[in-house]
Amino acid sequence: MTYTFLPAFGRGAGLSVESMSTVLSARELTALTAPLAGKASDRLGPLTIMSYGGLVAGAGLLIATLGAPGLIVGMLIFGFGRTAHQVALSSGIGNVVAYERRGRATGLIELTWGGAALIGLPMAGLLIDGVAWWAPFGLMGFLALVSALRVLAREPTRARGTNHEARKPHMTKTAVAALATNGAMTGAAQFLFLGHGLWLEDTYGLDTAEIGLAIVAVGAVEVIATLGSSRLTDRLGKRRSMFGGALLMTSALMVLAAYSTPPLWLGLLILVTAFLGFEYGIVSALPLISELDPGARAAMVGRAISISTVIRALVTLLATAIYVSQGFATLMMVASGIGIIAVLLAAFFMVEPA
């Protein structure tokens, strides 16, 4: 929601778009702690790290309601909690689901992303318009705290720990190619994530609530993508699925670069196509990355998140500057170039883990 409603949050907190992008870039850099979260998850167990990550993320969201200083500090705190939760979640799936079925399991769990867009984004838009800019942060923070506390209270302590000795992951050629592909896909998509809210407001004159309702289509597509991933990724193979997702996303980005002011219905169709490709590709990447080194599963996932994090942080700063100075079409041209790199890496350098 921070990307979709970037202009509204900036206006409400008294921050410029450039300042907001700096805040989000700093938030992304908190994921450099992902390797530490991975080591902790390998040693203490994914459930423990997931729960504490949820508590920290919820606290950060609540702090973000306290004006401009609260938004800056809260986003940083949220970033640390989110990182811990994401690393532990991906490694936890790998611990309990066999590789040949892991695409289906990951796809079903990733339905939460589609649900967040399908239900959460319209709700956030209505809350911003009807209550205040900080209302979505307050609601999401409360829900995150309640969820994390319930998990900690219900799960026995013995179910949380693994007592594994954490070690560094082995960076084989296969691992390097997979992490590079994942990073390129993330970088290309980040340009669109940061720019689409500004584009919808500037090009079509949509207000906050209208943007939230328009993005319902994105949520529906994400649900379709994750359901498709749960059924197709294991059958087609994770590498092929990553390639297909990157190709679809990059094709849509190239169309937006060539035709940045289509009618609203067509613009939304191209937008959701790009999201569809990214969501399918990234959901397929998660089970593959978790199998690159089963003996250091969480550490490998943490390393992948760290690489993607640096890329997202750099893109967040670059994207705003490009949008303000050159416009949306140039932004999509740069995104298309990075997307082409992801397609080439997936096609010629990645290998399916044995």
Protein Blocks (a to p, Z undefined) as FASTA:
>chain_A
ZZmmmmmmmmmnopafklmmmmmmmmmmmmmmmmmmmmmmmmnopklmmmmmmmmmmmmm
mmmmnojklmmmmmmmmmmmmmmmmmmmmmmmmmmpcfklmmmmmmmmmmmmmmmmmmmm
mmmmmmmmmmmmklmmmmmmmmmmmmmmmmmmmpcfklmpgoiacddddddfklmmmmmm
mmmmmmmmmmmmmmmmmmmmmmnopafklmmmmmmmmmmmmmmmmmmmmmmmmmnopklm
mmmmmmmmmmmmmmmmmmmcbcfklmmmmmmmmmmmmmmmmmmmmmmmmmmpmmlmmlmm
mmmmmmmmmmmmmmmmmmmmmmmmnojklmmmmmmmmmmmmmmmmmmmgccdZZ
